[in-house]
Amino acid sequence: MLRERLFDDNPSTVGQEIELNLTDEHGMPSMRNADVLDAIASPVWATEVGQFNLEINVPPRTLDGDSLATLETDLRADLNAADARARTVGSHLVMVGILPTLAEHDVHEGTMSANERYRVLNEQIFAARGEDMSISIDGPEQLLTHTDSITPEAACTSVQLHTQVSPDAFANYWNAAQSIAGVQVALAANSPYLFGRQLWHETRITLFEQATDTRSDELKEQGVRPRVWFGERWITSVFDLFEENLRYFPALLPICEQEDPLVVLDRGAIPQLAEMSLHNGTIYRWNRPVYGVVGGTPHLRVENRVLPGRSHHRRRGGQCGVLLRPGAVAGRGAAADLDPDVVHHRGGEPARGRA
């Protein structure tokens, strides 16, 4: 997509996301985000991880003229209206990094928002860890606790400005954001208290890192990177970030579909691709990602492959393929890595669980 310039080059736009806490009339956490959301009845409002959270997603607008002033005006109106409606169900909106009255018994699986995405994310993070999560933070006081869910992450609320820029400008924006991150943290530090203890001036950083960590203690000692971090270098393209994610972090929530792209092409659903892919009866698999190891370093490349014998009407003839044994390493394979149970032209199938 970058090579073929498929991204929008229109003027920059800006949107905003604000995560908020809900409290009762005494300032204690209010676990009623579903009721508050119903009372607000606006599509720009949504739940967050904890039942004591809500978030507002301000629609994007062109970044020019008085756009930031109108952004502030619209946001103030939305927040005021939402707070008034939240009060009708016994809750208040509070904008603070970490709610000081939040206690350990307020963050567990039972106080997670009723959203399938959060439940599956929780399952996948703990499946990757293979053990309960420990949260250890040293400051003027010390916090050491364990949790069996990602709900402590919900304690961390934030304001995020989302800016759309062109692919050519992205690297400069990213590098500039990284360079001022330390100053931003120093100016905006507002979360010194967690679970009744005085910790970092900006406790959200270490809490968010630990509450989403998929590493076991053994992997931490080995120097494996956490999923939440500031990165390791300046970038030259947005692709650098995708490559980094691919190299270090397996997908927690992969999107799996049953659609066969060749069937879609046969039906003519995407005629411009069909014309490009059909040449003398041969179907090409375009932009096939190939993952391997070059010089001991994981490497991703994209290449165009011809599928031998794959014609518009006869799709299975002459397919060739091999199945690697579990544990085989891409780019360093040998004959011993091939699975002998699958024999070319004999219709062999892998043993159950071997794929």
HELIX and SHEET records of a PDB file:
HELIX    1   1 ASN A   33  ILE A   40  1                                   8    
HELIX    2   2 SER A   67  ARG A   87  1                                  21    
HELIX    3   3 GLU A  104  ASP A  106  5                                   3    
HELIX    4   4 GLU A  109  THR A  111  5                                   3    
HELIX    5   5 GLU A  116  ARG A  129  1                                  14    
HELIX    6   6 THR A  151  ALA A  155  5                                   5    
HELIX    7   7 PRO A  167  SER A  179  1                                  13    
HELIX    8   8 ALA A  181  ALA A  188  1                                   8    
HELIX    9   9 ARG A  204  ALA A  211  1                                   8    
HELIX   10  10 ASP A  217  GLU A  221  1                                   5    
HELIX   11  11 PHE A  239  TYR A  248  1                                  10    
HELIX   12  12 PRO A  261  ASP A  266  1                                   6    
HELIX   13  13 PRO A  271  SER A  277  1                                   7    
HELIX   14  14 ALA A  335  ASP A  337  5                                   3    
SHEET    1   A 4 TRP A  45  THR A  47  0                                        
SHEET    2   A 4 ASN A  53  THR A  62 -1                                        
SHEET    3   A 4 THR A  13  THR A  23 -1                                        
SHEET    4   A 4 HIS A  92  VAL A  94 -1                                        
SHEET    1   B 4 TRP A  45  THR A  47  0                                        
SHEET    2   B 4 ASN A  53  THR A  62 -1                                        
SHEET    3   B 4 THR A  13  THR A  23 -1                                        
SHEET    4   B 4 VAL A 159  GLN A 164 -1                                        
SHEET    1   C 2 MET A 133  ASP A 138  0                                        
SHEET    2   C 2 GLN A 142  THR A 147 -1                                        
SHEET    1   D 2 TYR A 193  LEU A 194  0                                        
SHEET    2   D 2 ARG A 197  GLN A 198 -1                                        
SHEET    1   E 3 LEU A 278  HIS A 279  0                                        
SHEET    2   E 3 THR A 282  VAL A 294 -1                                        
SHEET    3   E 3 THR A 297  VAL A 306 -1                                        
END                                                                             
